[in-house]
Amino acid sequence: MATKHENLVSWLRDAHAMEQQAERMLTAQKERLHNYPKLRTRIEKHIEETLGQRETLERALTRLGSEPSTLKDMSGKLMAFGQAMGGMVMSDEVVKGAMSGYVFETLEIASYTVLIAAAKAVGDTQTQQDCEAILQQEIAMADWLREHLPELSQAFLDRSDTPGLEAKR
């Protein structure tokens, strides 16, 4: 059975892979967004946050005598690639991408909530504080997506109803 410390390290490695996946998905989505500047701008901001989160997780793993899992990171990258390819064929890619992004943000929120509890359980206040800061960024992104889904959906519907306008992205 794994110790509290071992579980914390394993979950930090999972979170690192999750952030690798997030960066790939967000970057692929951003590169294809042409007609939705608000969403593109918010995604660009979250990519920067995601890169910082990944660095924070790497520092935490180093402090705990570990490093990111190459296997988990590669799995995350492959999943992100599959999601990006799948999104490209949907006629409502922008809406489905925003919905998927919201779902992914809630997964990240759950992950950092667990990491905060684990860090607290082992007395690692630095990791706890780092994960609390990351959690706030994930909550902010999820809130932004939830608040903008109606507007984004309406913009997509308006564009799809207008001949000659691309709505997909």
C-alpha positions as CSV (number, residue, x, y, z in Angstrom):
1,M,0.0,0.0,0.0
2,A,1.3,3.5,-0.9
3,T,2.2,6.0,1.7
4,K,0.7,9.5,1.8
5,H,3.9,10.9,0.4
6,E,3.9,8.3,-2.4
7,N,0.3,9.1,-3.3
8,L,1.1,12.9,-3.3
9,V,4.0,12.3,-5.7
10,S,1.9,10.1,-7.9
11,W,-0.9,12.6,-8.1
12,L,1.5,15.4,-8.8
13,R,2.8,13.4,-11.7
14,D,-0.7,12.9,-12.9
15,A,-1.4,16.6,-12.7
16,H,1.8,17.3,-14.6
17,A,0.6,15.0,-17.4
18,M,-2.8,16.6,-17.3
19,E,-1.2,20.1,-17.7
20,Q,0.8,18.7,-20.7
21,Q,-2.5,17.5,-22.2
22,A,-4.2,20.8,-21.5
23,E,-1.4,22.8,-23.1
24,R,-1.6,20.7,-26.3
25,M,-5.4,20.9,-26.5
26,L,-5.5,24.6,-25.8
27,T,-2.8,25.3,-28.3
28,A,-4.5,23.2,-31.0
29,Q,-7.8,24.9,-30.3
30,K,-6.3,28.4,-30.3
31,E,-4.6,27.9,-33.7
32,R,-7.9,27.0,-35.3
33,L,-10.0,29.8,-33.8
34,H,-10.4,32.6,-36.3
35,N,-13.9,34.0,-35.7
36,Y,-14.1,34.0,-32.0
37,P,-11.6,36.5,-30.7
38,K,-12.8,36.6,-27.1
39,L,-12.4,32.9,-26.7
40,R,-9.0,32.9,-28.5
41,T,-7.7,35.7,-26.2
42,R,-8.9,33.8,-23.0
43,I,-7.3,30.6,-24.3
44,E,-4.0,32.4,-24.9
45,K,-4.1,33.6,-21.4
46,H,-4.8,30.2,-20.0
47,I,-2.0,28.6,-22.1
48,E,0.4,31.0,-20.3
49,E,-1.1,30.0,-16.9
50,T,-0.9,26.3,-17.9
51,L,2.8,26.6,-18.7
52,G,3.4,28.2,-15.3
53,Q,1.4,25.5,-13.6
54,R,3.5,22.8,-15.3
55,E,6.7,24.5,-14.0
56,T,5.2,24.8,-10.5
57,L,4.4,21.0,-10.6
58,E,7.9,20.2,-11.8
59,R,9.4,22.2,-8.9
60,A,7.1,20.4,-6.4
61,L,8.2,17.0,-7.8
62,T,11.9,18.0,-7.5
63,R,11.4,19.1,-3.9
64,L,9.8,15.7,-3.2
65,G,12.7,13.9,-4.8
66,S,10.8,12.9,-8.0
67,E,10.3,14.0,-11.6
68,P,7.4,14.0,-14.1
69,S,6.4,10.6,-15.5
70,T,7.5,10.3,-19.2
71,L,4.9,7.6,-19.7
72,K,2.0,9.7,-18.2
73,D,3.2,12.8,-20.1
74,M,3.2,10.9,-23.4
75,S,-0.2,9.4,-22.7
76,G,-1.6,12.9,-22.1
77,K,0.0,14.3,-25.3
78,L,-1.5,11.4,-27.3
79,M,-5.0,12.0,-25.8
80,A,-4.7,15.7,-26.6
81,F,-3.7,14.9,-30.2
82,G,-6.7,12.6,-30.6
83,Q,-9.1,15.2,-29.1
84,A,-7.7,17.9,-31.5
85,M,-8.1,15.6,-34.5
86,G,-11.6,14.7,-33.5
87,G,-12.6,18.3,-33.0
88,M,-11.4,19.3,-36.5
89,V,-14.1,17.2,-38.2
90,M,-17.0,18.6,-36.2
91,S,-19.2,21.2,-37.9
92,D,-19.7,22.9,-34.5
93,E,-16.0,22.6,-33.4
94,V,-16.0,25.9,-31.5
95,V,-19.0,25.0,-29.3
96,K,-17.9,21.4,-28.7
97,G,-14.3,22.6,-28.0
98,A,-15.6,25.1,-25.4
99,M,-17.8,22.4,-23.8
100,S,-14.9,20.0,-23.7
101,G,-12.7,22.7,-22.2
102,Y,-15.2,23.3,-19.5
103,V,-15.4,19.6,-18.7
104,F,-11.5,19.5,-18.6
105,E,-11.4,22.5,-16.3
106,T,-13.7,20.7,-13.8
107,L,-11.4,17.7,-13.9
108,E,-8.4,20.0,-13.1
109,I,-10.4,21.6,-10.3
110,A,-11.0,18.1,-8.8
111,S,-7.4,17.1,-9.2
112,Y,-6.0,20.2,-7.5
113,T,-8.6,19.9,-4.7
114,V,-7.3,16.3,-4.1
115,L,-3.7,17.6,-4.3
116,I,-4.3,20.3,-1.7
117,A,-5.7,17.7,0.7
118,A,-2.8,15.3,0.1
119,A,-0.2,18.1,0.6
120,K,-1.9,19.1,3.8
121,A,-1.9,15.5,5.0
122,V,1.9,15.2,4.6
123,G,2.6,18.7,5.9
124,D,3.9,20.0,2.6
125,T,2.7,23.6,2.9
126,Q,4.6,24.8,-0.2
127,T,2.9,22.3,-2.5
128,Q,-0.4,23.0,-0.7
129,Q,-0.1,26.8,-1.4
130,D,1.1,26.2,-5.0
131,C,-1.9,23.9,-5.7
132,E,-4.3,26.4,-4.1
133,A,-3.0,29.1,-6.4
134,I,-3.3,26.8,-9.4
135,L,-6.8,25.9,-8.3
136,Q,-7.9,29.5,-8.4
137,Q,-6.7,29.8,-12.0
138,E,-8.6,26.6,-13.0
139,I,-11.8,27.9,-11.3
140,A,-11.4,31.2,-13.1
141,M,-11.1,29.5,-16.5
142,A,-14.1,27.2,-15.8
143,D,-16.1,30.2,-14.6
144,W,-15.2,32.1,-17.8
145,L,-16.2,29.3,-20.0
146,R,-19.5,28.7,-18.2
147,E,-20.3,32.4,-18.3
148,H,-19.5,32.7,-22.0
149,L,-21.0,29.5,-23.4
150,P,-24.4,31.1,-24.1
151,E,-22.7,34.0,-25.9
152,L,-20.4,31.7,-27.8
153,S,-23.3,29.4,-28.8
154,Q,-25.3,32.4,-30.0
155,A,-22.4,33.7,-32.1
156,F,-22.0,30.2,-33.6
157,L,-25.7,30.0,-34.4
158,D,-25.7,33.5,-35.9
159,R,-22.7,32.7,-38.1
160,S,-24.1,29.3,-39.2
161,D,-27.3,31.1,-40.3
162,T,-25.4,33.6,-42.4
163,P,-24.5,32.5,-45.9
164,G,-20.8,32.9,-46.6
165,L,-19.6,33.0,-43.0
166,E,-17.7,30.2,-41.4
167,A,-19.1,29.3,-38.1
168,K,-17.1,26.1,-37.2
169,R,-14.1,28.0,-35.8
